Amino acid sequence: MAHDICSLLYDFIRDNEIATEEEISLVTNINGWSENSLNDIIWARTEYRDVEQIHDCEPDSFYFSEDILDYYGLNEEEDEEEENED
């Protein structure tokens, strides 16, 4: 099932308790429902620019859904390792 990036970021922010649903709603009502607005929330609360930077710096400290990993291509390293094992 394909997801748009804003929905994936919303779930990432909520699931990792970076911001509450009310806080996300406030920011997106003011700044618009966009990838930039949601990344601004991530920046304000974590000081990381986006999901990719979080994954690079603290992959074990956050929950990453398969959908968001697929969207950003962050699970390719695992796929390459599995291919090398064969």
TORBASE-588402 format. One line per 5 residues: for each residue x, y, z of N, C-alpha, C. Coordinates in steps of 0.001 Angstrom, whole numbers, plus 500000, padded with zeros to 6 digits. Layout:
<recs>
X:Y:Z:X:Y:Z:X:Y:Z | ...
</recs>
This chain:
<recs>
500848:498811:500000:500000:500000:500000:500889:501247:500000 | 500713:502069:499035:501522:503286:498920:501020:504349:499892 | 501959:505025:500501:501633:506105:501432:502323:507371:500945 | 501678:508502:501181:502356:509749:500848:503294:510114:501986 | 504319:510876:501678:505367:511188:502646:504824:511927:503868
503845:512786:503692:503307:513518:504847:502654:512570:505845 | 501912:511604:505361:501295:510618:506259:502357:509786:506966 | 503395:509410:506233:504481:508637:506840:505201:509442:507909 | 505475:510713:507628:506137:511564:508620:505252:511807:509833 | 503963:512027:509588:503024:512208:510694:503084:510991:511625
502994:509801:511045:503042:508577:511854:504380:508451:512575 | 505474:508774:511897:506801:508695:512518:506892:509627:513726 | 506448:510847:513550:506488:511837:514636:505617:511389:515806 | 504421:510942:515497:503496:510498:516549:503997:509229:517228 | 504387:508228:516442:504810:506942:516998:506051:507064:517870
506923:508003:517539:508141:508192:518326:507987:509261:519399 | 506763:509743:519570:506431:510742:520593:507313:511984:520484 | 507606:512368:519237:508350:513599:518994:507443:514790:519242 | 506167:514657:518890:505156:515692:519144:503801:515009:519257 | 502894:515668:519944:501538:515133:520067:500742:515432:518799
499624:514769:518657:498747:515025:517519:498302:516486:517498 | 498039:517060:518667:497613:518458:518748:498721:519397:518297 | 499952:519104:518694:501080:519941:518277:501320:519846:516774 | 501229:518640:516238:501377:518460:514791:500293:519236:514060 | 499080:519133:514553:497954:519837:513945:498164:521348:513970
498626:521868:515092:498870:523305:515208:499894:523776:514172 | 501013:523088:514097:502066:523487:513158:501583:523382:511716 | 500922:522274:511384:500496:522104:509990:499324:523019:509640 | 498518:523414:510607:497461:524389:510330:498051:525769:510042 | 499146:526095:510692:499791:527387:510482:500657:527379:509218
501479:526344:509074:502476:526311:507997:502083:525472:506791 | 500997:524743:506889:500563:523900:505782:500971:522449:505975 | 500198:521573:505347:500426:520133:505421:501473:519790:504365 | 502744:519758:504786:503809:519521:503825:504964:518785:504496 | 505808:518211:503668:507007:517538:504162:507878:518525:504941
507998:519751:504449:508814:520762:505139:508286:521072:506532 | 506979:521228:506657:506392:521525:507972:506643:520386:508955 | 506484:519162:508485:506682:518004:509360:508158:517829:509711 | 509045:518107:508760:510475:518064:509068:510868:519182:510034 | 510161:520313:509982:510400:521388:510953:510086:520922:512371
509044:520129:512522:508705:519573:513835:509819:518652:514301 | 510284:517792:513400:511389:516892:513750:512604:517702:514185 | 512943:518738:513427:514094:519589:513760:513914:520260:515124 | 512741:520835:515355:512508:521575:516601:512617:520678:517822 | 512228:519437:517680:512212:518540:518832:513443:517645:518963
514134:517372:517867:515250:516424:517929:516587:517030:517503 | 516550:518165:516816:517707:518815:516209:518286:518006:515048 | 517512:517038:514545:517859:516348:513303:516999:516933:512197 | 517577:517040:510996:516870:517668:509868:515688:516847:509371 | 515837:515516:509397:514803:514671:508805:515000:513225:509246
514135:512356:508753:514170:510940:509112:515497:510303:508693 | 515996:510685:507535:517251:510107:507066:518401:510407:508019 | 518466:511633:508518:519533:511992:509450:519358:511260:510777 | 518131:511139:511238:517887:510371:512467:518351:508937:512272 | 517990:508353:511134:518365:506967:510856:519881:506813:510795
520574:507792:510226:522035:507739:510148:522689:507865:511518 | 522116:508700:512386:522754:509023:513670:522280:508168:514836 | 521003:507844:514877:520438:507116:516019:519417:506064:515570 | 519823:505120:514740:518843:504174:514202:518177:503295:515259 | 518861:503049:516355:518299:502181:517385:517447:502930:518403
517442:504246:518345:516699:505048:519326:515295:505417:518871 | 514974:505130:517613:513679:505497:517060:513059:504303:516358 | 511724:504312:516274:511001:503285:515531:510821:503763:514091 | 511199:502932:513140:511047:503230:511713:510151:502156:511108 | 509006:502561:510577:508127:501594:509915:508775:501128:508619
508372:499979:508148:508870:499476:506858:508534:500453:505742 | 507352:501080:505812:506934:502019:504771:507868:503224:504690 | 508256:503771:505843:509131:504947:505808:510547:504548:505401 | 510987:503374:505822:512297:502889:505384:512311:502688:503872 | 511234:502123:503344:511125:501915:501897:511107:503249:501158
510330:504204:501667:510207:505496:501002:511576:506158:500832 | 512367:506137:501898:513671:506793:501865:514795:505867:501389 | 514469:504600:501133:515489:503654:500691:516503:503333:501774 | 516074:503366:503016:516985:503166:504138:517197:501706:504496 | 516423:500810:503924:516589:499393:504225:517396:498683:503145
517958:499432:502205:518744:498840:501131:520001:498171:501652 | 520605:498718:502702:521812:498117:503264:521517:496711:503758 | 520371:496522:504423:519991:495202:504905:519772:494264:503730 | 519131:494754:502664:518899:493940:501478:520211:493508:500851 | 521190:494421:500776:522492:494112:500198:523217:493072:501033
523120:493170:502370:523757:492200:503249:523162:490824:503035 | 521821:490748:502896:521168:489463:502680:521597:488871:501345 | 521752:489691:500316:522182:489200:499016:523607:488665:499086 | 524464:489325:499852:525851:488885:499987:525967:487568:500738 | 525000:487269:501610:525008:486031:502364:524674:484842:501469
523929:485070:500388:523520:483968:499497:524636:483429:498676
</recs>
